[in-house]
């Protein structure tokens, strides 16, 4: 556990050991989340979140299209093989 102080300007120094453990460099943007009994600091994501529609076209599938039923059967088969393989 590390102890730090709040400055008169509302600044807090994050101890070097914690900055190094989380690979936070000078200029790292952080999101401050009010947790009720404290504040959680999380690194701001370096790029915007994407949706499936944004990236779906980058995966070129060459095979025959599969139905939902085909996919459900493949998942079921994988679960059964995993379950029965645990002897």
C-alpha positions as CSV (number, residue, x, y, z in Angstrom):
1,X,0.0,0.0,0.0
2,X,1.3,3.4,-0.9
3,X,0.3,6.7,0.7
4,X,0.1,10.0,-1.1
5,X,-1.4,13.5,-0.4
6,X,-3.8,15.7,-2.1
7,X,-2.2,19.1,-3.0
8,X,-3.8,22.5,-2.5
9,X,-4.5,22.4,-6.3
10,X,-6.3,19.1,-6.2
11,X,-3.4,17.1,-7.6
12,X,-2.3,13.6,-6.4
13,X,1.1,12.0,-7.2
14,X,0.7,8.4,-8.1
15,X,3.7,6.5,-6.6
16,X,6.4,5.5,-9.1
17,X,6.0,1.8,-8.3
18,X,2.3,1.9,-9.3
19,X,3.0,3.9,-12.5
20,X,5.6,1.4,-13.5
21,X,3.4,-1.6,-12.6
22,X,0.6,-0.2,-14.9
23,X,3.0,1.1,-17.6
24,X,1.7,4.7,-17.2
25,X,3.9,7.2,-18.8
26,X,4.0,11.0,-18.6
27,X,0.8,12.4,-20.2
28,X,-1.2,9.2,-19.6
29,X,-4.9,10.2,-19.6
30,X,-6.9,8.7,-16.8
31,X,-10.6,8.3,-16.2
32,X,-11.7,9.1,-12.6
33,X,-14.7,7.0,-11.5
34,X,-16.6,7.9,-8.3
35,X,-17.0,4.6,-6.4
36,X,-18.9,6.1,-3.4
37,X,-16.2,5.4,-0.8
38,X,-13.3,6.3,-3.1
39,X,-12.1,7.1,-6.6
40,X,-11.0,4.5,-9.2
41,X,-8.5,5.7,-11.8
42,X,-8.5,3.8,-15.1
43,X,-6.4,4.6,-18.2
44,X,-8.3,6.2,-21.0
45,X,-8.5,3.9,-24.0
46,X,-6.0,5.0,-26.6
47,X,-8.5,4.5,-29.4
48,X,-12.3,4.7,-29.7
49,X,-14.4,1.5,-29.2
50,X,-15.5,-0.2,-32.3
51,X,-18.6,-2.1,-33.2
52,X,-19.0,-5.3,-35.1
53,X,-20.1,-3.3,-38.1
54,X,-16.9,-1.4,-38.0
55,X,-14.7,-4.4,-38.3
56,X,-16.8,-7.3,-39.8
57,X,-15.5,-6.7,-43.3
58,X,-11.9,-7.2,-42.3
59,X,-12.3,-10.9,-41.9
60,X,-12.5,-12.6,-45.2
61,X,-14.3,-15.9,-44.9
62,X,-14.0,-18.1,-48.0
63,X,-16.3,-21.0,-47.1
64,X,-20.0,-21.6,-47.4
65,X,-22.3,-19.5,-45.2
66,X,-23.4,-21.3,-42.0
67,X,-26.9,-21.1,-40.5
68,X,-27.6,-20.3,-36.9
69,X,-28.6,-24.0,-36.5
70,X,-25.2,-25.1,-37.9
71,X,-23.4,-22.8,-35.5
72,X,-25.6,-24.0,-32.5
73,X,-24.8,-27.6,-33.4
74,X,-21.0,-26.9,-33.6
75,X,-21.1,-25.2,-30.2
76,X,-23.1,-28.1,-28.7
77,X,-20.7,-30.6,-30.2
78,X,-17.7,-28.6,-28.7
79,X,-19.3,-28.5,-25.3
80,X,-20.1,-32.2,-25.4
81,X,-16.5,-33.1,-26.4
82,X,-15.1,-30.9,-23.7
83,X,-17.5,-32.3,-21.1
84,X,-16.9,-36.0,-22.0
85,X,-13.2,-35.5,-22.3
86,X,-12.9,-34.6,-18.6
87,X,-13.2,-38.2,-17.4
